[in-house]
Amino acid sequence: MGYSEIARLRDLFARDTDGLLNITQRLIVDIINSYENPDDPRGCFKNHATLLLIVHLKERAWLENLHHLGDGTKWENNKRVPCSHLECQGKETHLRIIKRTGRAYKNNAQGYKVDLNRYEHLLSMRHGAPLEVDTPPDSVHLETVEGAPIDIKGRTSAHPYKQDKQDKQLQESSYLNSFNDFLKSKLEINKLFRVDPETSQLLADIEAKGFTYKAVETALEAVGEPSINNPRGYVKSRLRDLLQGEPDWSFPDHLPPHCGECDPLTRKLSYRYEVASSPPGATSDQCPACNPYALRRKSA
């Protein structure tokens, strides 16, 4: 591949700041782009075993990442059919950045091409494309303040892709970034995986229930052990087990956020109120909003 395409790919990597491609996927794309022959319609035409040696990956890691980078299709009965993997159904999991130029046969070379235009398109969808035309006046919303001088300043409507991204980030658990860093520190490159919506939701539920992030790390301490062949499944199983338990309220920094109404030290109110009991009539002064014992009683 020519220098201009290599330089363009480096520029796209620099723009990919929020992990559209992880380290392993960047390596695969870089290798295929570097070995792609512009004079050969097959692109990067290398034997399967040769590519594994070049990228220093095991076959399963290579195939899983290539499945994500490609279109997910496979050959059945001499024709290409869509992906039927359960984790891919109904989701946009195939990036279609790498294209295969022919059918792959065992122990034979396979042709691959990198679609840089597709990669750039996906990045523009995530980060928002710059506006290159003047903003029409009727798309500007004027904001007026009573008593302020008349002004023509306004603000344009939010970019739809940026707004969707911001809304998604607000919905995600604040533990997510730390969680990704934790996995990178524990797992080998060929075992790293992309956090899917189910795992992200588990983290959000764990945070909402009052568990500290330290509890998450403690639950997943063994994730990097050589005996664990499926880190993704192990992580989900351990997070589900953690969610089934109760937070440890024994230390002040493990307490739920203070509500601002009760005593911050005792988490008690200045009055008593009736609580559910059998027989009825029991009262408590524990704050129902942020006292851990009251919260636990409420959820029981």
Summary of the structure (lengths in Angstrom):
residues: 300
radius of gyration: 26.5
end to end distance: 63.4
largest distance: 85.7
contacts: 705
relative contact order: 0.07
helix: 44%
strand: 12%
